[in-house]
Amino acid sequence: MPDIEIDVALEDERWVGVDPDLEAFVARAVRAGFAIAPTAPTGPVEVSILLTDDSAVQELNRTWRGKDKPTNVLSFPAAAQPARGGAPMPLGDVVLAYDTMLRESAEQSKPLAHHLAHLLVHGTLHLLGQDHETGEAEADAMEALEVAALRTLGVPDPYGD
């Protein structure tokens, strides 16, 4: 696994209630995604995580995807570029909406921490080139990777009954 620098930006203080050491929690989930990914960079990399609210995610979703609604997670892979002068290669950004995730975790009767771990792994896998929107086989493969990564974190299968 490459050396991973994880930058966490907290725009909504409600996220602090998810885990007493939120940055360490985020780092564990991102690293779990890397550990299970079939392909990952070999050199040092940087991943940015933004923990925000529905209105910020809705604005990003509208601007970059043409969808004027909030969503639980957005991933923005960086353009492939080599690291310079020993600096980590930027992989991209993962943005999460507190309001949507809170609502979804309640609807699914799942702890918010489990849902957050799942979507951090999901977003990380997107940064590493995984996709679930190109076909059923790709979606099944990505779900299997997510389940395997979450198992290492002690999180139950989010797709199970």
Buried (B, 14 or more C-beta within 10 A) or exposed (E): EBEBBBBBEBEBEEBEEBBEEBBEBBBBBBBBBBEBBEEBBEEBBBBBBBBBBBEBBBEBBEEEEEEEEBBBBBBBBBEEEEBEEEEBBBBBBBBBBBBBBBBBBEEEEBEBBBBBBBBBBBBBBBBBEBEBEEEEEEBEBBBEBBBBBBEBBEBEEBEEE
